[in-house]
Amino acid sequence: MDADTKKRVGTRVKRIAGQVAGVQRMLDEDRYCVDVLNQIAAIRSALDAVGVELISAHLESCVTGHGTGSEHECAKSLNKDELLAEVRAVLSQFLK
């Protein structure tokens, strides 16, 4: 993942952490359940957006850039079928 993507994702994750802390405060303050549920829905949406960004970065660097030296240092040497299987597995897990 390039530095810009890492910074964007990091900023989003920090924002999400703040939202989660906000849910805890809402619960401590005995806020209306619907308001808490709306906040949880917003957090889930934000997490989905982070996931999409990470999947996109993975596809750009580790899949389409496979073998070019742009992939993550932990990326295994995979053939085309193995790369596709990895992408399928990641998407399957992410979309649960």
C-alpha positions as CSV (number, residue, x, y, z in Angstrom):
1,M,0.0,0.0,0.0
2,D,1.4,3.4,-0.9
3,A,1.9,6.1,1.6
4,D,-1.1,8.2,0.6
5,T,-3.4,5.2,0.9
6,K,-1.9,4.3,4.2
7,K,-2.5,7.8,5.5
8,R,-6.1,7.9,4.2
9,V,-6.9,4.5,5.7
10,G,-5.2,5.5,9.0
11,T,-7.3,8.7,9.2
12,R,-10.5,6.8,8.5
13,V,-9.7,4.1,11.1
14,K,-9.0,6.8,13.8
15,R,-12.4,8.4,12.9
16,I,-14.1,5.1,13.2
17,A,-12.5,4.5,16.6
18,G,-13.9,7.8,17.7
19,Q,-17.3,6.8,16.5
20,V,-17.1,3.5,18.4
21,A,-16.1,5.5,21.5
22,G,-19.1,7.7,20.8
23,V,-21.4,4.6,20.9
24,Q,-20.0,3.7,24.3
25,R,-20.8,7.2,25.5
26,M,-24.3,7.0,24.1
27,L,-24.8,3.7,26.0
28,D,-23.4,5.2,29.2
29,E,-25.8,8.2,28.8
30,D,-28.7,5.8,28.2
31,R,-29.4,7.3,24.8
32,Y,-32.4,6.3,22.7
33,C,-31.8,2.9,21.1
34,V,-32.6,4.0,17.6
35,D,-29.9,6.7,17.8
36,V,-27.4,4.2,18.9
37,L,-28.4,1.8,16.1
38,N,-28.1,4.7,13.6
39,Q,-24.5,5.3,14.9
40,I,-23.7,1.6,14.6
41,A,-25.0,1.6,11.0
42,A,-22.7,4.6,10.2
43,I,-19.7,2.8,11.7
44,R,-20.5,-0.3,9.6
45,S,-20.7,1.8,6.5
46,A,-17.4,3.5,7.4
47,L,-15.7,0.1,7.9
48,D,-17.0,-1.1,4.6
49,A,-15.5,1.9,2.9
50,V,-12.1,1.2,4.5
51,G,-12.4,-2.4,3.4
52,V,-13.1,-1.4,-0.2
53,E,-10.1,1.0,-0.1
54,L,-7.9,-1.8,1.2
55,I,-9.1,-4.3,-1.3
56,S,-8.6,-1.8,-4.1
57,A,-5.0,-1.1,-2.9
58,H,-4.4,-4.9,-2.7
59,L,-5.6,-5.4,-6.2
60,E,-3.5,-2.5,-7.5
61,S,-0.3,-3.4,-5.8
62,C,-0.3,-7.1,-5.0
63,V,-2.5,-8.5,-7.8
64,T,-2.0,-6.4,-10.9
65,G,1.5,-5.4,-9.7
66,H,2.4,-9.0,-8.9
67,G,6.0,-9.7,-9.8
68,T,6.8,-6.0,-10.5
69,G,8.3,-5.4,-7.0
70,S,5.3,-3.2,-6.0
71,E,3.6,-5.9,-3.9
72,H,3.8,-6.0,-0.1
73,E,6.9,-7.6,1.3
74,C,4.7,-10.3,2.9
75,A,3.0,-11.2,-0.4
76,K,3.7,-14.8,-1.4
77,S,4.8,-15.7,-4.9
78,L,1.6,-16.9,-6.5
79,N,0.6,-17.9,-10.0
80,K,-2.5,-16.4,-11.7
81,D,-4.9,-19.1,-10.4
82,E,-3.6,-18.7,-6.8
83,L,-3.9,-14.9,-7.0
84,L,-7.5,-15.3,-8.2
85,A,-8.2,-17.8,-5.4
86,E,-6.8,-15.3,-2.9
87,V,-9.0,-12.5,-4.2
88,R,-12.0,-14.7,-4.1
89,A,-11.3,-15.7,-0.5
90,V,-10.7,-12.1,0.6
91,L,-13.9,-10.9,-1.1
92,S,-15.9,-13.8,0.4
93,Q,-14.6,-13.1,3.9
94,F,-15.1,-9.3,3.5
95,L,-18.7,-9.7,2.2
96,K,-19.9,-11.9,5.0
